[in-house]
């Protein structure tokens, strides 16, 4: 019995070692996302009926002075804000008969009776707050710890690698990748790791002269910072302390904010690029995981320290923000697509077309959820 309790409740066990970090990561990301919807919706004068972390049966909650029910529910895999007039937690539009049932006061603050700009601002606020969370986390991390970097040098070239075939030599210094200037070795990795199978042009500095070579990155299994095996694109070069001259860049608060905005922009761009390549089958399917993978990574990050857990929150927040902007109902991007059509044609999308869109979108979302669960359990 003692062994069982220790396995579950020690810091290395399931509850404290995995479940608690997982709930922390997911709750923070979901809370910030839904708070974006809530705050901007309230600012636009829209009534809010419920703010929920989780789905399913309510565990506990309370009503505030505005009549909003704040609650924590049993299934901690998301959350929602339900506005006045919403027919479901996905903010589906009420039919004509349902609108007729609203009182005059409710109609005035109902979500679907508001101008397009108010509805669009409220919807886009969720992903936007996710990005702002990432910026805030990176700003604090850069302010406290700085940013460790290596000079973009080549200490070793792997035999038979794309770099060797391209003629890259030890002692070369990266200047640019596909025209993008690089200042650190991490810049080179970032520009290469999502481009497996793409022919890239590298500008190298050798003996004081710039030369240009072409190499095609290949997928290779490596171990990430948390200890997970992952496939990333590489060209087969290695840096070291002697040539890389490791140092830590320190920032003022304003400088940290600027670096955080840049880092977040790179994370958004990289995630978007990955999804584009994934759709056409050019990325490893095991790079996508669901709740089980997130729980595992949360536990691994927690063991390395709280700062690692917070960084995981930042990166997951970017992913959640981008996924929600995909133009698929019932995601935020699907709502924005309907609003864009309404703005162009000066009339709302018909109830029939909207219903068809929601059904098709829900099928895609459920299919995606099934795919990542399969990856978590059996596929990878």
C-alpha positions as CSV (number, residue, x, y, z in Angstrom):
1,X,0.0,0.0,0.0
2,X,2.8,2.4,0.9
3,X,4.4,1.8,-2.5
4,X,1.2,2.5,-4.3
5,X,0.6,5.8,-2.4
6,X,4.2,6.8,-3.0
7,X,3.9,6.1,-6.8
8,X,0.8,8.3,-6.9
9,X,1.5,11.2,-4.5
10,X,5.3,11.6,-4.4
11,X,6.9,14.4,-6.5
12,X,8.0,11.6,-8.9
13,X,4.6,10.0,-8.9
14,X,1.6,10.4,-11.1
15,X,-0.5,13.0,-9.2
16,X,2.2,15.5,-8.2
17,X,4.7,14.6,-10.9
18,X,2.4,14.6,-13.9
19,X,-1.3,15.4,-13.2
20,X,-0.7,18.6,-11.2
21,X,1.8,20.1,-13.7
22,X,-0.5,19.1,-16.6
23,X,-3.6,20.8,-15.0
24,X,-1.4,23.9,-14.2
25,X,-0.3,24.2,-17.8
26,X,-3.6,23.5,-19.4
27,X,-5.6,25.7,-17.0
28,X,-3.4,28.7,-17.4
29,X,-3.5,28.5,-21.2
30,X,-7.3,27.9,-21.3
31,X,-8.0,30.6,-18.6
32,X,-6.1,33.3,-20.5
33,X,-7.7,32.3,-23.8
34,X,-11.3,32.5,-22.4
35,X,-10.5,35.6,-20.4
36,X,-9.6,37.3,-23.7
37,X,-13.1,36.5,-25.0
38,X,-14.7,37.6,-21.7
39,X,-12.9,40.9,-21.2
40,X,-13.3,42.1,-24.8
41,X,-16.9,40.9,-24.9
42,X,-17.7,42.8,-21.7
43,X,-15.9,45.9,-23.1
44,X,-18.1,45.7,-26.2
45,X,-21.2,45.6,-24.0
46,X,-22.1,41.9,-24.5
47,X,-23.7,40.0,-21.7
48,X,-22.0,36.9,-20.4
49,X,-23.9,34.0,-19.0
50,X,-21.1,31.6,-18.0
51,X,-17.3,31.4,-17.8
52,X,-16.2,27.8,-17.5
53,X,-12.8,26.1,-17.1
54,X,-13.5,22.5,-18.3
55,X,-16.6,20.8,-19.7
56,X,-19.2,18.5,-18.3
57,X,-20.6,18.5,-14.8
58,X,-19.9,21.5,-12.6
59,X,-17.6,20.9,-9.7
60,X,-18.1,24.3,-8.0
61,X,-18.8,27.9,-9.0
62,X,-20.4,31.2,-8.1
63,X,-22.4,34.0,-9.7
64,X,-21.0,37.5,-9.8
65,X,-22.8,40.8,-9.6
66,X,-23.3,40.8,-13.4
67,X,-25.1,37.5,-13.4
68,X,-22.2,35.5,-14.9
69,X,-21.7,32.0,-13.6
70,X,-18.0,31.3,-13.0
71,X,-17.4,27.6,-12.7
72,X,-14.9,24.8,-12.8
73,X,-16.1,21.6,-14.5
74,X,-15.1,18.0,-14.3
75,X,-13.4,17.5,-17.7
76,X,-10.3,19.8,-17.8
77,X,-9.7,19.7,-21.6
78,X,-10.7,23.2,-22.5
79,X,-13.2,25.9,-21.5
80,X,-15.7,28.3,-22.8
81,X,-17.5,31.7,-22.4
82,X,-21.2,31.5,-23.1
83,X,-22.7,34.9,-24.1
84,X,-26.3,36.0,-23.9
85,X,-28.1,34.5,-26.8
86,X,-25.6,31.7,-27.5
87,X,-27.3,28.3,-28.2
88,X,-24.3,26.3,-27.1
89,X,-20.8,26.6,-25.6
90,X,-19.5,27.1,-29.2
91,X,-21.5,30.4,-29.5
92,X,-23.7,28.9,-32.3
93,X,-26.2,31.4,-33.6
94,X,-29.8,31.1,-32.3
95,X,-32.6,30.6,-34.8
96,X,-35.3,33.2,-35.4
97,X,-37.6,31.5,-32.9
98,X,-34.9,31.5,-30.3
99,X,-34.2,35.2,-30.8
100,X,-37.9,35.9,-30.4
101,X,-37.8,34.3,-26.9
102,X,-35.2,36.9,-25.7
103,X,-36.4,39.8,-23.7
104,X,-35.7,43.3,-25.0
105,X,-32.9,43.7,-22.3
106,X,-31.4,40.4,-23.4
107,X,-31.6,41.2,-27.1
108,X,-29.7,44.5,-26.4
109,X,-26.7,42.7,-25.0
110,X,-27.0,39.4,-26.9
111,X,-23.8,38.4,-28.8
112,X,-25.4,37.8,-32.2
113,X,-27.3,41.1,-32.3
114,X,-24.0,43.1,-32.1
115,X,-22.2,44.8,-35.0
116,X,-19.7,42.6,-36.9
117,X,-16.7,44.5,-35.5
118,X,-17.8,43.8,-31.9
119,X,-18.3,40.1,-32.6
120,X,-15.1,39.8,-34.5
121,X,-13.1,41.6,-31.8
122,X,-14.6,39.4,-29.1
123,X,-13.7,36.2,-31.0
124,X,-10.2,37.2,-32.0
125,X,-9.4,38.2,-28.5
126,X,-9.0,34.6,-27.3
127,X,-6.1,33.7,-29.6
128,X,-4.7,37.2,-29.2
129,X,-4.5,36.8,-25.4
130,X,-2.7,33.5,-26.0
131,X,0.0,35.3,-28.0
132,X,0.2,38.0,-25.3
133,X,0.6,35.4,-22.7
134,X,3.6,34.0,-24.6
135,X,5.1,37.5,-24.9
136,X,4.7,38.1,-21.2
137,X,6.3,34.8,-20.3
138,X,9.3,35.3,-22.6
139,X,9.7,38.9,-21.4
140,X,9.9,37.8,-17.8
141,X,12.3,34.9,-18.7
142,X,14.6,37.1,-20.7
143,X,14.6,39.8,-18.0
144,X,15.5,37.3,-15.2
145,X,17.8,34.9,-17.0
146,X,18.8,36.5,-20.3
147,X,19.2,34.4,-23.4
148,X,22.1,31.9,-23.8
149,X,23.5,31.9,-27.4
150,X,26.3,30.3,-29.4
151,X,28.1,31.9,-32.4
152,X,26.9,30.3,-35.7
153,X,30.1,28.3,-36.2
154,X,30.7,24.8,-37.6
155,X,32.9,22.7,-35.4
156,X,32.2,19.4,-37.0
157,X,30.5,18.0,-40.1
158,X,28.8,14.6,-39.9
159,X,30.1,12.1,-42.5
160,X,27.7,11.6,-45.4
161,X,25.5,14.4,-44.2
162,X,23.9,17.1,-46.5
163,X,26.4,19.6,-45.1
164,X,29.3,17.4,-46.2
165,X,27.8,16.9,-49.6
166,X,27.4,20.6,-49.9
167,X,31.0,21.3,-49.1
168,X,30.6,22.9,-45.7
169,X,33.8,22.6,-43.6
170,X,34.7,22.8,-40.0
171,X,35.6,26.4,-39.1
172,X,33.0,27.9,-41.5
173,X,30.6,30.5,-40.1
174,X,27.0,30.8,-41.1
175,X,26.1,34.2,-42.4
176,X,22.6,33.6,-43.9
177,X,20.1,30.8,-44.6
178,X,18.0,31.3,-47.7
179,X,18.8,35.0,-47.6
180,X,17.8,35.4,-43.9
181,X,20.7,36.8,-41.8
182,X,21.7,34.7,-38.8
183,X,23.4,35.9,-35.6
184,X,23.4,32.8,-33.5
185,X,23.6,29.0,-34.0
186,X,19.9,28.8,-32.8
187,X,18.9,31.0,-35.7
188,X,20.4,28.4,-38.1
189,X,18.6,25.6,-36.3
190,X,15.3,27.5,-36.4
191,X,15.6,28.2,-40.1
192,X,16.6,24.6,-41.0
193,X,14.5,22.4,-38.6
194,X,11.2,22.8,-40.4
195,X,12.5,22.5,-43.9
196,X,13.2,18.8,-44.5
197,X,13.4,18.0,-48.2
198,X,13.7,21.7,-49.2
199,X,16.8,22.8,-51.0
200,X,18.3,25.7,-48.9
201,X,21.0,28.2,-49.8
202,X,23.6,28.8,-47.1
203,X,25.9,31.8,-47.1
204,X,29.1,30.9,-45.2
205,X,32.2,32.9,-44.2
206,X,35.4,31.0,-44.9
207,X,38.9,32.5,-44.6
208,X,37.4,36.0,-44.6
209,X,35.4,35.4,-47.8
210,X,31.7,34.6,-48.3
211,X,30.8,31.5,-50.3
212,X,27.4,30.1,-51.1
213,X,26.4,26.4,-50.9
214,X,23.2,24.5,-51.3
215,X,22.0,21.7,-49.0
216,X,18.8,19.8,-48.4
217,X,18.0,19.1,-44.7
218,X,17.1,15.6,-43.8
219,X,14.9,14.3,-40.9
220,X,16.9,12.8,-38.1
221,X,15.7,11.5,-34.7
222,X,17.1,13.6,-31.8
223,X,16.4,14.2,-28.2
224,X,14.8,17.5,-27.2
225,X,15.4,19.4,-24.0
226,X,12.8,17.4,-22.1
227,X,14.3,14.1,-23.1
228,X,11.8,13.1,-25.7
229,X,12.8,11.6,-29.0
230,X,11.7,13.8,-31.9
231,X,12.4,14.0,-35.6
232,X,13.8,17.3,-36.8
233,X,15.4,18.5,-40.1
234,X,19.2,18.9,-39.9
235,X,22.1,19.3,-42.3
236,X,24.6,17.5,-40.1
237,X,26.7,20.2,-38.5
238,X,27.8,20.4,-34.8
239,X,28.9,23.4,-32.8
240,X,31.1,23.3,-29.6
241,X,32.2,25.6,-26.8
242,X,35.5,26.4,-28.3
243,X,34.1,27.8,-31.6
244,X,30.6,28.7,-30.4
245,X,31.9,30.8,-27.5
246,X,28.7,30.5,-25.4
247,X,27.5,33.7,-23.8
248,X,24.3,35.0,-22.2
249,X,22.6,38.1,-23.7
250,X,21.2,40.3,-21.0
251,X,18.2,42.6,-21.5
252,X,16.7,45.7,-20.0
253,X,12.9,45.4,-19.4
254,X,12.2,47.2,-22.7
255,X,14.8,45.1,-24.5
256,X,13.4,41.9,-23.0
257,X,9.9,42.9,-24.3
258,X,11.3,43.5,-27.8
259,X,13.1,40.1,-27.8
260,X,10.0,38.4,-26.5
261,X,7.8,39.9,-29.3
262,X,10.4,38.7,-31.8
263,X,10.6,35.2,-30.2
264,X,6.8,34.9,-30.1
265,X,6.6,36.0,-33.8
266,X,9.1,33.3,-34.7
267,X,7.2,30.7,-32.7
268,X,3.9,31.7,-34.5
269,X,5.6,31.6,-37.9
270,X,7.3,28.2,-37.2
271,X,4.0,26.6,-35.9
272,X,2.1,27.9,-38.9
273,X,4.8,26.6,-41.3
274,X,4.7,23.2,-39.6
275,X,0.9,22.9,-40.0
276,X,1.1,23.8,-43.7
277,X,3.7,21.1,-44.3
278,X,1.9,18.6,-42.1
279,X,-1.3,19.0,-44.1
280,X,0.5,18.0,-47.3
281,X,2.3,15.1,-45.5
282,X,5.8,16.6,-45.3
283,X,6.1,16.4,-41.5
284,X,6.4,13.6,-39.1
285,X,2.9,12.8,-37.7
286,X,4.3,12.0,-34.3
287,X,5.1,15.7,-33.8
288,X,1.4,16.2,-33.0
289,X,0.2,14.9,-29.7
290,X,-2.9,15.3,-27.5
291,X,-3.6,15.6,-23.8
292,X,-1.5,12.5,-22.9
293,X,1.6,13.9,-24.6
294,X,1.0,17.3,-23.1
295,X,0.7,15.7,-19.6
296,X,3.9,13.8,-20.2
297,X,5.8,16.9,-21.3
298,X,4.3,18.8,-18.3
299,X,5.7,16.3,-15.9
300,X,9.1,16.3,-17.6
301,X,9.2,20.1,-17.5
302,X,8.2,20.2,-13.8
303,X,11.1,17.9,-12.9
304,X,13.5,20.3,-14.6
305,X,12.2,23.3,-12.7
306,X,9.3,25.8,-12.6
307,X,10.9,28.0,-15.3
308,X,10.7,25.0,-17.7
309,X,7.1,24.5,-16.9
310,X,6.3,28.2,-17.6
311,X,8.2,28.0,-20.9
312,X,6.0,25.0,-21.8
313,X,2.9,27.2,-21.0
314,X,4.2,29.8,-23.4
315,X,4.8,27.4,-26.3
316,X,1.5,25.6,-25.8
317,X,-0.3,29.0,-25.7
318,X,1.1,29.8,-29.2
319,X,-0.1,26.4,-30.5
320,X,-3.6,26.9,-29.0
321,X,-3.8,30.4,-30.4
322,X,-2.9,29.3,-33.9
323,X,-5.2,26.2,-33.9
324,X,-8.1,28.4,-32.8
325,X,-7.5,30.7,-35.7
326,X,-7.9,28.0,-38.3
327,X,-11.0,28.8,-40.5
328,X,-13.0,25.8,-39.3
329,X,-16.2,26.1,-37.4
330,X,-16.7,25.8,-34.4
331,X,-13.2,27.2,-33.8
332,X,-12.7,31.0,-33.5
333,X,-11.3,31.1,-37.0
334,X,-14.6,29.6,-38.3
335,X,-16.6,32.3,-36.6
336,X,-14.3,34.9,-38.1
337,X,-14.8,33.4,-41.6
338,X,-18.5,33.7,-41.3
339,X,-18.1,37.3,-40.1
340,X,-15.9,38.1,-43.1
341,X,-18.5,36.7,-45.5
342,X,-21.2,38.7,-43.8
343,X,-19.0,41.9,-44.1
344,X,-18.4,41.3,-47.8
345,X,-22.0,40.4,-48.8
346,X,-23.7,42.7,-46.3
347,X,-25.9,40.0,-44.9
348,X,-25.4,37.1,-42.4
349,X,-24.6,33.6,-43.7
350,X,-27.9,31.7,-44.0
351,X,-28.8,29.4,-41.1
352,X,-28.7,26.4,-43.4
353,X,-25.2,27.2,-44.7
354,X,-24.0,27.9,-41.1
355,X,-25.4,24.6,-39.9
356,X,-23.7,22.7,-42.7
357,X,-20.4,24.5,-41.9
358,X,-20.7,23.7,-38.2
359,X,-21.4,20.0,-38.9
360,X,-18.4,19.7,-41.3
361,X,-16.2,21.7,-39.0
362,X,-17.2,19.6,-36.0
363,X,-16.4,16.4,-38.0
364,X,-12.9,17.8,-38.8
365,X,-12.2,18.9,-35.2
366,X,-13.4,15.5,-33.8
367,X,-11.3,13.7,-36.4
368,X,-8.2,15.8,-35.4
369,X,-8.8,15.0,-31.7
370,X,-9.1,11.3,-32.6
371,X,-5.9,11.5,-34.5
372,X,-3.8,13.0,-31.7
373,X,-5.3,10.6,-29.2
374,X,-4.3,7.7,-31.4
375,X,-0.8,9.2,-31.7
376,X,-0.7,9.4,-27.9
377,X,-1.9,5.9,-27.3
378,X,-0.7,3.8,-30.2
379,X,0.7,5.7,-33.1
380,X,4.0,7.0,-31.8
